[in-house]
């Protein structure tokens, strides 16, 4: 996505003109918008050079999850991770997102 297009999408999202943004994991690193809910559609990506699926690095997962926070608007954010049953393991340390 071109920087000009990304700026327009962010402006429309912040204004409430659009309510859902679908973004790749790479795009999430450059986004400045936050949402009350984030849905991760999988925990792997296809590595074309090796012709196999590879797990997202934990930093990427945390970055995508971190978009589910609007400190001045909400008291909490929600993140739902959709993945295969075999990938259903706790990847976030206990109490990571709380003050405990």
Helices and strands as residue ranges (DSSP letters): H 3-15, H 25-28, E 37-41, E 44-47, E 52-55, H 58-65, E 78-82, G 85-87
